[in-house]
Amino acid sequence: MGDSKKASDRLAFIDWTRGFAAIVMLQGHTFDSFTRTDLRDKGPYMLSQFLGGLPPALFLFLTGITFAFLMHSQEKQGASTGKRVVAALKRSRYLFMLAFLFRIQLYVFGFPTSPAGELLRVDILNCMGMAMLILAPMAVFTTRERIRLCAVLGVVIAALSPLVSMIDASGLPWIVRSYFFPSYNYFGFFPWASFLAFGMAAGSVIRVVSREELPRTMLWTMLIGVAFVMAAQELSNLPFSLYPKSEFWLNSPVLIMLKLGVVLATLALSFLWVNFGAAPGWSIFRQFGTTSLLVYWVHIELVYGRWFGIWKQALSTQQVLAFTAVLLALMATISVMRTNRKWAWPMLKPVTLAQAGRSSGD
């Protein structure tokens, strides 16, 4: 129990980062659902949606980190390669199960106006499940080997994304296209799974370095993140492309590099803030981070469901900000109730950092 507590304290910045992503996601969805149509070309809405593009990358990256923790834990326990892969596949199954239950709940609450096709919509939970399913064989390698292999896999997935977009997929079932092909409407394996692979590499690094080395590792993480952002900016301004056809906001490896740089810098800043800047005590960011799945589940229903339909695309910027503040307060209340009173559905309980760190050898 003491080892689990120490691992949880050491890695509190991961929960903080996840909570930050949840809050940015919440405001982005609120602006998207309720802002008046005539305000959607204005600064506040544009800024909201620009920031709102970061949380999916953060969530996938952080999921990759905890996926690597699971593999490391299995390795330290001396599990056979077969059992390690099975454990990874079970985590994938868990995400798929949640994804389908989530879609079913949305369909039932929206019946009879909800289209039946939404039951199979490929959302971020589906993407996580598919990425874990395909990357589960990484469990056969050691933690040190996964650092290099997962980093390479992330690069390969990002680099192949424009090429996958060029494939004529008209003969494939739409569900296959949704799960694998770049799309503005779905979270396809290409290019989104690259963030999970990069997260697995980062999670393996965190498990390899000692407690004393972690601050220096995070400083290097920030420098690498800033370097990626600067390099991506330069590459995006080049007058030519290596690909015959590529859309920057859809499948560009340069966009992946840009977002990865921001993710790395955010993770490093979270570490520095949690360990050297934040006052001890309760934090809304960490609170949201420990119940991010519950926050995601409930706020999607409230924001995109029929509950506040009379306000859809009908509010001013000031009204949307007020709605966002109220929604944040409501989500914080639900989150605190979830952690302090075990009233919520057990399926919505996330894998905590203490559980992820168990038998980690830290």
N, C-alpha and C positions, 0 to 999 in steps of 0.2 A: 504493500500500500504506500509506503514511503517513497519507493522508486517511482511509482505512478504519479504521486504528487509532485515530485521533483521534476519529472519529465513534463508534466502539465505546466508548472511554473516557468520552466525554461522555454517552453514553446507557446506561451500566451500570446505572443505577437502574431501567430498564425490565426488564432481566433479573432484577434483585433483586426487583422487584414480582411478576414472573411466578413466581419461585421461592417467594416467600411464599405466593402463591395455591396453588401445587402442594402445599406442606406442609399448609396448612389443608384443602385438598381431601382429602389422604391420610388425615388424622386423622378427618375427617368420614365418609369411606367405611368406615374401619376400625370406628369406633363403630357405624355403621349395620349392618354385616355381622355383628359378633361380640358385641355387647352383649346380655345376657340380656333376655328380654321383660319381666320384672318390674322392670327398672331403667330402662325407657324413658320413665318419667314423672319421673325424678329429675333433679337439677340438672346433673351432669356430662354426661349424654347430651343433655339439652335445649340446653345451651350449645354442645356440639359440633355439633349439627345446625343451630343458629342461625348459628354461624360458617361452617358448611359451605355455607350458601346464598350466600355471597359469591363464592367462586372462579369459578363460571360467568360472572358479570358481569365480573369482573376479566379472565378469559381472553378474552372477547369484546371487551372494551374495548381490551386490549393488541393483539389481532389487528387491530382497526381502526386502531390506531396504525401498525403495520408495513404494513398495506394502504395507508395514506396515504403512508408512506415510499416504497413501490414506485411509486405514481403520481407523486410528486414527483421521484423518480429518473428515471423515463421522461420527464417534462417537461423536466428539466434536460439530458437527453441529446438533446433536440430531436426526439424521436419524434413521428410524426404522431398525430392523435387516434385514428385507427383502430388503430394499433399499441399505443397506451396502453391502449385498451379490451381489446384481445386479451391483453395482458400481465396485466391484471386478471382476465380470464376464465380464463387459465391457472392463476392462483393459486387461483381457485375450484375448478377441475378437480382440482388437486392435493389440496385438502382433501376433496373428494368421494371421490377415489380412496383416500385414507387412511381415510376413514370406513367405506367398504365393505370394505376389507381388514381393518380392525379387527373389524368384525362377523363376517366370515368366519372369522377366527382364533378368536374366542370361540366360534363355533358348532362349529368342528372340535374344539377342545379340550374342549367340553362334550358332544360327540356320545356316545351317542344321545339323551341326555335334553334337550338344548337344543331348544326349539321353533323350527321353521323361520321363523316370523314375526319372530324376533329378528334375522334377517339384514337386514331393512329397517327396523329400529328407528331412530328419529330421535334421535340423541344429539347432544352439543354439537358434534362435528366436522361432522355433517350440517348443523346450524344455521349454523355458520360458512361452510360451502360455499354454502348457499342465500343467506345474507345477502350474501356477496361477489358471487354471481351477479347478484343484483338491484341491488346498489349499484355494480357495475362501471362503468356509464355516468358515474359521477362523475369518471372519469379524463379526460373531455373538458374539464373545467374546470381553471382554474389552482389552485395551492395555496391562494392567498388566498381565492378564491371557494369552495373546498371547506369552509373554516372555517364560513362562514355556512350554506351549503347542507346540509352534513351535520348541523350542529346542529339545523336546522329539520327535517330528515328524522327525526332521533332523536325529537324532540318529537312529530311526526306519528305515527310508529309507536307510541309509547307511548300517545298520546291515542286512537288508533283501537282499541287492544287490547280494551277492554270492549265496544265496538260489534261487533267481529269475533266475540267470544264469543256475542253475541246472535243471530248469523245461524244459521238452521236449516241445518246442514250434513249432515243425515242422508242426503241424496241424493248426496253427494260420496264418492269413494273414501276409505278410511281413511288411505291414504298421504298424500293431499292435506291432510286434516284434521291429520295428524301434523306436517306440515311448516309449516303456516301458522296453525293455530288455537291459542290458549292452552290449555295442558294441564298437569296435575300430573305426567304420566308422560313427556312428550316436551318437547323444546326447539323450540317453534314459532317461526316468524318473528316473530309477534306474541306477546309483547312483546320477546323476547330480542334481536332484530336491532337494537333501538334502542341497545343498548350498543355494538355494532360501529359504528353511525353516529356516536355520540358520540366513540368512539375515533378515528374518521377525522378528526373535527373537531380533536381534541386533537393528533393526529399532525401535522396540517397546521400548527397553531400552533407546535409544536416546530420544524418545519422553517423557519418564517418568522422566528422570533425569533433574534437573534444569541446567541453563546455567553455574552456578558456579560449579556444580558437574561434568560437562562434562570432564574437564581435568583429574581429578582423575579417572573417568570412563575409559578414554582412556588409562591411565597408567595400570589399571587393565586388560584392553583388550590386551595390549601388553604382559603383564606377562602371561596371559592365553594362548595367541598365542605361545609364546616361550615354555611354558610348554607342549602344544600339540605337537609341533615339536619334542621336546626331548622325550616325551612319545612314539610318533609314531616311532621314530628311534629305541628305545629299543624294542618295540613290533615287528617291522619288522625283528629283529634279533633272535626272538624266534625260536627254532627248531621245534615247533608244531603249529597247527592252530585249532581254534574252528570249522572250516568248513571242511567238507569232500573234498571240492574242491574250490579253490579260486585263482584268478589271480591278483597279486598285482597291476599291471598297468591298470587293467580293472574294477574290482569290489571290491577291498579290502577296508573294513572300515578303515584300518590303513592308506591307501593312502588318504582317505577323511579327516581323522584327521590331517595328515601332511599338506595337502593343506589348510584346515581350519585354522590351526595354522599360516601358512604364510599369509593368507588373513587377519586374525585378526591383526597380527603384522604390515602388510602393511597399514591397515586402521589407526592404532594408530600412526604409524610414519608419515603418511600423515597429521593427525590432528596436531601433534607436529610441523611439518615443516610449515604448512600453518599458524598456529596461533602464533608460537614463533620463527621461523627461516627464513621464506621467506621474501624477501623485497617486499614492496607494489608495485603493478603494474601488468602488463600483465604476464601471465604464460602460456606456451605452454601446460602444463599438464591440467590446468583448462580449457583452450580453447578447447582442444580435448575432455575433459570430458563433456562440455556443448553441443557438437555436435557429440557425439560418434557414434550415429546411422548413421549419414551422412558419417562419416569417415569410418565406417565399410562397408557400402554399396558401396561406390565408390572404396575403395582400393581393395575389393574382385574382382571387375570387372577388375581393372587394373592389379592386380597381377596374377589372375587365368584365365582371359579372353584371347582373341586372340590378344590383342593390342601389346604385346611384345613377341609374340610367338617365334620369332627367338632366343630369349635369354633364353628360358625355359631350365633349367638344363644344362646351357652352360656357366655360369659365374664363375670366380674365387671368392675367399672370398673377396678380395679387391674390385672387381667390384660389388659384391652384396652389400657391405657396402656403396659404392658410390651410387648405385641405391636406397638403403634404405634412404640415406640422401636426395636425390632429391625427393623421394616420400613423405617423411616427410614434406619437404618444400611445396610441392604441396598441401598436405592435410591440412597443416596449413593455406595456402592461401585460400583454399576453405572454411575452417571452419570460418575464420575471415569474409569472404564475406557473409557467412550464418548468422552470428550474427549481422553484421553491415548493411547488405542490404538484405531485405527479398525477395531474388530472388529464393531461392531453393523451391522445392516441399514441401508444408506445411506438408505432411505426415511424412517427415523426421525430423520434429521439435520435439526434445525430451521433456518429461515432466520435466520442470525446477524445481530446488529446491525451488524457490520462490512459484511456483504453488503447489508443494508437501507440503509446509509448511503453506499454506493458511488455516486460521481457526484452526490452531494447538494449539492455546492458549499459544504459546511461547512469 
